[in-house]
Amino acid sequence: MATPMTADGSLDVDGGVRLAEHLVDAGCDGLVLHGTTGESPTTTPREKDVLLRAVLEAVGERAHVLSGAGSNDTAASVEAARAAQDSGAHGLLVVTPYYSKPPQAGLLAHFRAVAGSTDLPVMVYDIPGRTGVPVGVDTLRALAEHPRVVAVKDSRNDLFAASQVMATTDLAWYSGEDALNLAHLAAGAAGVVSVVGHAAAGAYRTMVDAVDAGDLPTARAVHTRLLPVVDAIMNRTQGAASASAVAQLLGATSHRTVRLPLVALDDDEHELLRAALTEAGLL
C-alpha cells in the first residue's frame, strides 16, 4: 500500500485509512504497509507506527495487515520488527538486505535473526533488481524450516526457481511482479502483493479466484485486460509515485505527493495514467 501524504509532504493518516478501506472493499484480503511502495526509506518509525495503528483499527478485523521491517542493517530490522509487533501488526515483510550484497550465509542469518525476534509470521521479499543479490533456492529451502518464515514475495522474476521452491517447501508464494501475476498463480502461487492492485484490486481478486477454480480463460482475460494498466503504472515512471497517483485518481486520497528522492507524476504522466485506467474500465 502506498503511504498517502498531504500537499506539504507530511503523513496523511486519514488518507491512509481511506485508502486501506478502499482496497479491502475492492477485494484485498491483506495489506502490506511500509514496503518500498509505501516509501519506507523516507518515513520515520513514528510515522510507521501511527499509520499502522490507524489502518489496523480501520480494517484489521477484515484483512491481514503486514508491516515492512527490512533494511540492510540486521539490528535495525529486528528493532523495526519488534516495533511492528508492539503496534499490532499481523505479520512482517522482510526484504533482502540491499547494497551490502551479503553472501547466502549472511542472508540466511539475517532472515533467521529477524524471524526469531518476534512471534509474527514473516514474508521474505526477494527483489534482486533493487537489492543486488537474489535469495537462492537452497537458502529459501533452509528458511522454510523456520517456524515463522511462512511466505515469499517474489520479485526475482525467475519462474523456474519459484517452481523449485514451491515444489519442495510449504512456503506460501506471492507474485511481487504484476506482469507475471498470472504466470505465478498458474504455477501454484497463493496470491499477489501488487502495486497495480491499487487500481485493479477487484480484477486481481477475480484472477486469483479463477485460477483457484481452474478457470484459466477467465484469469487470462483479466491478465490481458490489465496489460495496458500494468504498463502505465510500472513502466512509465516509478511504481510508488504511480500508486500514489492512482489513489488520488480513485478518490481515496487527496494528493499524489511523494517524498524526495521520488517525485510526483507531472500533469502529462498523470493524464496518461488516467487514460489507461479509463480504457480498462477502472475509472
Solvent accessible surface area in square Angstrom, and as a share of the most:
residue,aa,sasa,rsa
1,M,21,0.10
2,A,1,0.01
3,T,2,0.01
4,P,7,0.04
5,M,2,0.01
6,T,41,0.24
7,A,73,0.56
8,D,123,0.64
9,G,16,0.15
10,S,52,0.34
11,L,31,0.15
12,D,19,0.10
13,V,44,0.25
14,D,98,0.51
15,G,0,0.00
16,G,0,0.00
17,V,34,0.20
18,R,97,0.35
19,L,1,0.00
20,A,0,0.00
21,E,65,0.29
22,H,61,0.27
23,L,6,0.03
24,V,16,0.09
25,D,102,0.53
26,A,35,0.27
27,G,21,0.20
28,C,33,0.20
29,D,90,0.46
30,G,30,0.29
31,L,8,0.04
32,V,20,0.12
33,L,1,0.01
34,H,5,0.02
35,G,12,0.12
36,T,45,0.26
37,T,25,0.14
38,G,0,0.00
39,E,5,0.02
40,S,28,0.18
41,P,106,0.67
42,T,47,0.27
43,T,11,0.06
44,T,67,0.39
45,P,113,0.71
46,R,168,0.61
47,E,33,0.15
48,K,40,0.17
49,D,32,0.17
50,V,44,0.25
51,L,1,0.01
52,L,4,0.02
53,R,119,0.44
54,A,21,0.16
55,V,0,0.00
56,L,25,0.12
57,E,156,0.70
58,A,35,0.27
59,V,1,0.01
60,G,17,0.16
61,E,178,0.80
62,R,128,0.47
63,A,8,0.06
64,H,123,0.55
65,V,0,0.00
66,L,28,0.14
67,S,4,0.03
68,G,11,0.11
69,A,3,0.02
70,G,27,0.26
71,S,21,0.14
72,N,64,0.33
73,D,71,0.37
74,T,50,0.29
75,A,74,0.58
76,A,41,0.32
77,S,1,0.00
78,V,23,0.13
79,E,125,0.56
80,A,38,0.30
81,A,0,0.00
82,R,130,0.47
83,A,51,0.40
84,A,6,0.05
85,Q,60,0.27
86,D,106,0.55
87,S,11,0.07
88,G,37,0.36
89,A,5,0.04
90,H,62,0.28
91,G,1,0.01
92,L,0,0.00
93,L,6,0.03
94,V,0,0.00
95,V,20,0.12
96,T,0,0.00
97,P,7,0.04
98,Y,83,0.32
99,Y,191,0.73
100,S,68,0.44
101,K,127,0.54
102,P,25,0.15
103,P,97,0.61
104,Q,67,0.30
105,A,76,0.59
106,G,25,0.24
107,L,0,0.00
108,L,35,0.17
109,A,62,0.48
110,H,8,0.04
111,F,0,0.00
112,R,102,0.37
113,A,43,0.34
114,V,0,0.00
115,A,0,0.00
116,G,44,0.42
117,S,20,0.13
118,T,7,0.04
119,D,116,0.60
120,L,20,0.10
121,P,57,0.36
122,V,1,0.01
123,M,13,0.06
124,V,0,0.00
125,Y,10,0.04
126,D,4,0.02
127,I,21,0.11
128,P,30,0.19
129,G,80,0.77
130,R,133,0.49
131,T,4,0.02
132,G,40,0.38
133,V,18,0.10
134,P,48,0.30
135,V,0,0.00
136,G,17,0.17
137,V,24,0.14
138,D,104,0.54
139,T,10,0.06
140,L,3,0.02
141,R,81,0.29
142,A,24,0.19
143,L,0,0.00
144,A,30,0.23
145,E,142,0.64
146,H,34,0.15
147,P,107,0.67
148,R,68,0.25
149,V,4,0.03
150,V,65,0.37
151,A,5,0.04
152,V,1,0.00
153,K,21,0.09
154,D,3,0.01
155,S,10,0.06
156,R,63,0.23
157,N,77,0.40
158,D,52,0.27
159,L,67,0.33
160,F,148,0.62
161,A,8,0.06
162,A,2,0.02
163,S,43,0.28
164,Q,62,0.27
165,V,1,0.00
166,M,34,0.15
167,A,86,0.67
168,T,81,0.47
169,T,23,0.13
170,D,147,0.76
171,L,13,0.06
172,A,35,0.27
173,W,7,0.03
174,Y,57,0.22
175,S,0,0.00
176,G,18,0.17
177,E,43,0.19
178,D,8,0.04
179,A,50,0.39
180,L,47,0.23
181,N,1,0.01
182,L,20,0.10
183,A,38,0.30
184,H,0,0.00
185,L,7,0.04
186,A,66,0.51
187,A,49,0.38
188,G,51,0.49
189,A,9,0.07
190,A,58,0.45
191,G,6,0.06
192,V,34,0.19
193,V,27,0.16
194,S,28,0.18
195,V,25,0.14
196,V,0,0.00
197,G,7,0.07
198,H,4,0.02
199,A,11,0.09
200,A,1,0.01
201,A,9,0.07
202,G,34,0.33
203,A,10,0.08
204,Y,10,0.04
205,R,78,0.29
206,T,61,0.35
207,M,1,0.01
208,V,14,0.08
209,D,68,0.35
210,A,8,0.06
211,V,32,0.18
212,D,113,0.58
213,A,85,0.66
214,G,66,0.63
215,D,55,0.28
216,L,81,0.40
217,P,86,0.54
218,T,50,0.29
219,A,0,0.00
220,R,119,0.44
221,A,62,0.48
222,V,13,0.07
223,H,48,0.21
224,T,76,0.44
225,R,106,0.39
226,L,3,0.01
227,L,87,0.43
228,P,55,0.34
229,V,0,0.00
230,V,14,0.08
231,D,61,0.32
232,A,4,0.03
233,I,1,0.00
234,M,60,0.27
235,N,109,0.56
236,R,113,0.41
237,T,43,0.25
238,Q,54,0.24
239,G,9,0.08
240,A,3,0.02
241,A,1,0.01
242,S,0,0.00
243,A,0,0.00
244,S,6,0.04
245,A,0,0.00
246,V,0,0.00
247,A,2,0.01
248,Q,48,0.21
249,L,26,0.13
250,L,46,0.23
251,G,59,0.57
252,A,7,0.05
253,T,9,0.05
254,S,63,0.41
255,H,68,0.30
256,R,47,0.17
257,T,30,0.18
258,V,15,0.09
259,R,45,0.17
260,L,137,0.68
261,P,113,0.71
262,L,41,0.20
263,V,102,0.59
264,A,41,0.32
265,L,9,0.04
266,D,78,0.40
267,D,101,0.53
268,D,109,0.57
269,E,55,0.25
270,H,15,0.07
271,E,91,0.41
272,L,92,0.46
273,L,2,0.01
274,R,99,0.36
275,A,58,0.45
276,A,6,0.05
277,L,0,0.00
278,T,75,0.43
279,E,137,0.61
280,A,11,0.08
281,G,55,0.53
282,L,34,0.17
283,L,82,0.41
